[in-house]
Amino acid sequence: MIRVVIADDQALVRAGFRMIVQSQPDMQVVGEASDGQEAMDLVRREHPDVVLMDIRMPRVDGIAATRQVASLTRVVILTTFDALAAGASAFLLKAAPPEDLIKAIRVVAAGDALLAPSVTKRLIEEFAKRPEPVAHKSKELETLTDREREVLREVAKGQTNAEIAKRLHVSETTVKTHVAHLLDKLDLRDRVQAVILAYEAGLVG
């Protein structure tokens, strides 16, 4: 059972997300929070698998809350550009269809990361304006094998490991190995940094 916490300051929005999540037989909402402080308290008390986190909330916003709980649970950020450095595992527009939300919860609960294609490019463009973008690593990029570079491009397009495996006709385990190798070679923390680097280096556009 995937245990989910919903954090949003609008009761109607929380109710909508609750209906979507509870419609799945393998998901359960274990708590709701109307601000970031409540979200942090809930995570520490309930130990959910995934938190759906809004950005603009009173007391503590979603970015600050994500920074505090990213090491304890997986976070799906609902539309934002400031969340990259906070440790979120997924980014979705609030207007995304319910099936996208369900997919995001499943993907991050399984330990993967998700950047919705509709958000990815805007995230990267916004991140590029920040004062501390990920440094260019052109020399390290040259150490990647052709297949690792291919996997990096797919990751940057917002594809999950399962989708990449299907596209490249390899097993999901093989894709995970390639991702682990390229993160290690490029000295990157996670897939989000890999996406940023791929855009900065011009591997995708």
C-alpha positions as CSV (number, residue, x, y, z in Angstrom):
1,M,0.0,0.0,0.0
2,I,1.4,3.4,-1.0
3,R,0.8,5.8,1.9
4,V,0.2,9.4,0.7
5,V,0.1,12.8,2.5
6,I,-1.6,15.8,0.7
7,A,-0.4,19.3,1.5
8,D,-2.3,22.2,0.0
9,D,-3.9,25.3,1.7
10,Q,-7.1,24.9,-0.3
11,A,-9.6,22.4,1.1
12,L,-11.3,21.8,-2.2
13,V,-8.0,21.0,-3.9
14,R,-7.1,18.6,-1.1
15,A,-10.5,16.9,-1.4
16,G,-10.0,16.5,-5.2
17,F,-6.6,15.0,-4.7
18,R,-7.9,12.7,-2.0
19,M,-10.6,11.4,-4.3
20,I,-8.1,10.7,-7.1
21,V,-5.6,8.9,-4.7
22,Q,-8.3,6.9,-2.8
23,S,-9.7,5.7,-6.1
24,Q,-6.6,3.5,-6.4
25,P,-6.8,0.1,-4.6
26,D,-3.1,0.3,-3.7
27,M,-3.1,3.8,-2.3
28,Q,-4.2,5.4,0.9
29,V,-4.3,9.0,2.1
30,V,-2.9,9.0,5.6
31,G,-3.2,12.7,6.3
32,E,-3.8,16.2,5.0
33,A,-2.0,19.4,5.7
34,S,-3.0,23.0,5.0
35,D,0.5,24.5,5.4
36,G,4.1,23.4,5.3
37,Q,4.5,23.1,9.0
38,E,1.6,20.7,9.2
39,A,3.1,18.8,6.3
40,M,6.4,18.4,8.1
41,D,4.7,17.3,11.3
42,L,2.6,14.8,9.4
43,V,5.5,13.3,7.6
44,R,7.4,12.8,10.9
45,R,4.3,11.2,12.5
46,E,2.9,9.1,9.7
47,H,6.0,8.2,7.7
48,P,4.2,8.3,4.3
49,D,5.7,7.0,1.1
50,V,4.8,10.1,-0.9
51,V,3.8,13.7,-0.2
52,L,1.8,15.7,-2.7
53,M,3.2,19.2,-1.9
54,D,1.8,22.5,-3.1
55,I,4.2,25.5,-3.2
56,R,2.3,28.5,-1.9
57,M,1.1,27.8,1.6
58,P,1.0,29.8,4.8
59,R,3.5,29.6,7.7
60,V,6.0,27.4,5.8
61,D,5.9,27.2,2.0
62,G,6.2,24.0,0.0
63,I,9.8,24.6,-0.9
64,A,11.0,25.0,2.7
65,A,8.9,22.0,3.7
66,T,10.3,19.9,0.9
67,R,13.9,20.7,2.0
68,Q,13.0,19.5,5.5
69,V,11.3,16.2,4.6
70,A,13.1,15.2,1.3
71,S,15.4,12.8,3.2
72,L,12.4,11.2,5.0
73,T,9.9,10.6,2.1
74,R,9.4,11.2,-1.6
75,V,7.9,14.5,-2.7
76,V,5.7,15.3,-5.7
77,I,5.8,19.1,-6.2
78,L,2.7,20.5,-7.8
79,T,3.9,23.1,-10.2
80,T,6.9,25.0,-9.4
81,F,10.3,26.0,-10.5
82,D,12.0,26.6,-7.2
83,A,11.8,23.0,-6.1
84,L,14.7,21.6,-8.0
85,A,17.2,22.4,-5.3
86,A,14.9,21.4,-2.5
87,G,15.0,17.7,-3.3
88,A,11.6,17.0,-4.8
89,S,11.3,13.8,-6.8
90,A,8.6,14.8,-9.2
91,F,7.0,18.0,-10.7
92,L,3.5,18.2,-12.1
93,L,1.2,21.0,-13.2
94,K,-1.9,21.2,-11.0
95,A,-3.9,21.1,-14.3
96,A,-2.4,17.7,-15.2
97,P,-5.0,14.9,-15.7
98,P,-5.6,12.5,-12.8
99,E,-3.8,9.7,-14.5
100,D,-0.6,11.8,-14.5
101,L,-0.9,12.3,-10.8
102,I,-1.4,8.6,-10.1
103,K,1.6,7.8,-12.4
104,A,3.8,10.3,-10.5
105,I,2.9,8.8,-7.1
106,R,3.7,5.3,-8.4
107,V,6.9,6.4,-10.0
108,V,8.4,8.2,-7.0
109,A,7.1,5.6,-4.5
110,A,9.1,3.0,-6.5
111,G,12.2,5.2,-6.0
112,D,12.3,6.8,-9.5
113,A,12.0,10.4,-10.4
114,L,9.6,12.1,-12.7
115,L,9.8,15.3,-14.6
116,A,6.6,15.8,-16.6
117,P,7.5,16.6,-20.2
118,S,5.1,19.6,-20.1
119,V,7.0,21.0,-17.2
120,T,10.6,19.9,-17.9
121,K,11.7,22.6,-20.4
122,R,10.1,25.4,-18.4
123,L,11.8,24.1,-15.3
124,I,15.2,24.0,-17.0
125,E,14.7,27.5,-18.5
126,E,13.8,28.9,-15.2
127,F,16.6,27.1,-13.4
128,A,19.1,28.4,-15.9
129,K,18.3,32.0,-14.7
130,R,19.3,31.1,-11.2
131,P,22.7,32.3,-9.8
132,E,24.0,28.8,-9.2
133,P,23.2,26.5,-12.1
134,V,24.8,23.1,-12.2
135,A,28.4,23.6,-13.6
136,H,29.1,22.5,-17.2
137,K,30.7,19.1,-17.2
138,S,31.7,18.8,-20.9
139,K,34.8,16.7,-20.0
140,E,32.9,14.3,-17.9
141,L,30.2,14.0,-20.7
142,E,33.0,12.7,-23.0
143,T,33.5,9.8,-20.6
144,L,29.9,8.5,-21.2
145,T,29.4,5.6,-23.5
146,D,27.1,6.1,-26.5
147,R,24.4,4.1,-24.7
148,E,24.8,6.2,-21.4
149,R,24.5,9.4,-23.5
150,E,21.3,8.0,-25.1
151,V,19.9,7.2,-21.7
152,L,20.7,10.7,-20.5
153,R,18.8,12.2,-23.4
154,E,15.8,10.1,-22.6
155,V,16.0,11.0,-18.9
156,A,16.1,14.7,-19.9
157,K,12.9,14.2,-21.9
158,G,11.1,13.2,-18.7
159,Q,11.0,9.5,-19.5
160,T,10.9,7.0,-16.6
161,N,13.2,3.9,-16.4
162,A,10.4,1.7,-17.7
163,E,9.7,4.0,-20.6
164,I,13.4,4.2,-21.5
165,A,13.7,0.4,-21.3
166,K,10.8,-0.1,-23.7
167,R,12.2,2.5,-26.1
168,L,15.7,1.1,-26.1
169,H,14.6,-2.6,-26.0
170,V,16.5,-3.4,-22.9
171,S,15.5,-4.4,-19.4
172,E,14.5,-1.9,-16.7
173,T,17.4,-3.1,-14.6
174,T,19.8,-2.3,-17.4
175,V,18.5,1.2,-17.6
176,K,18.9,1.6,-13.9
177,T,22.5,0.5,-14.2
178,H,23.2,3.0,-17.0
179,V,21.5,5.8,-15.0
180,A,23.6,4.9,-11.9
181,H,26.8,4.9,-14.0
182,L,26.2,8.2,-15.7
183,L,25.3,9.9,-12.4
184,D,28.5,8.6,-10.9
185,K,30.6,9.6,-13.9
186,L,29.1,13.1,-14.0
187,D,29.2,13.4,-10.2
188,L,25.5,14.2,-10.0
189,R,23.2,13.7,-7.1
190,D,20.1,12.6,-8.9
191,R,18.1,12.6,-12.2
192,V,17.0,16.2,-11.7
193,Q,20.6,17.4,-11.9
194,A,21.1,15.1,-14.9
195,V,18.2,16.8,-16.7
196,I,19.6,20.2,-16.0
197,L,23.0,19.2,-17.2
198,A,21.6,17.7,-20.4
199,Y,19.8,20.9,-21.3
200,E,22.8,23.1,-20.3
201,A,25.2,20.9,-22.5
202,G,22.8,21.1,-25.4
203,L,22.1,17.3,-25.5
204,V,18.4,18.1,-25.8
205,G,16.6,21.3,-26.7
